[in-house]
Amino acid sequence: MILDIARLLLFPALMAFAAASDLFTMTISNRVSLALTAGFLVLALLSGMGLYDILSHIGAGAAVLTVTFACFAFGWVGGGDAKVAAAAALWFGFGHLLNYLVYASLFGGALTLLLLQFRQWPLPFGLAGQAWLARLHAKESGIPYGIALAIGALMIYPETEWIKAVDLTHLAMH
């Protein structure tokens, strides 16, 4: 039962935290990516995932880390975004990776367009005192892409083996 609760909550909670952190501070702590990585390894082992599958998931995470760090080097994404995307890829493996990347890209594009439009309007006086909102509104600020990464991840996660393995009848009985 505890394993099922961890499958249901750990990944979604950490991704939601990454999104909120990026929204309010424009940063995602390394601790989030480390917690996602450690959570994957612990749940994979406790769930009985085979070595080949674990290595395949690690390969998906490494592939995304390689690409996203190249994007980071060009200044296209933040370092926290790169690490969170790779940690999410670790959970999805190659089986769900393409869907995740498509969703994250689509939501990222929509978020970018919305923020560019938002930044064209003056910030109402009553809201200008909110530091996080002023930072989000500033034209020189980046895009908190962690939001798109999290939304994309939360769209795909219910389709994964992590959720399919949850025994809902056992949870409902308690």
Secondary structure, DSSP 8 states (H G I E B T S, - for coil): -HHHHHHHHHHHHHHHHHHHHHHHHS---HHHHHHHHHHHHHHHHHTT--HHHHHHHHHHHHHHHHHHHHHHHTTSS-HHHHHHHHHHHHHHHHHHHHHHHHHHHHHHHHHHHHHHHHTTS---HHHHT-HHHHHHH-TTS---THHHHHHHHHHHGGGSHHHHT--HHHHHT-
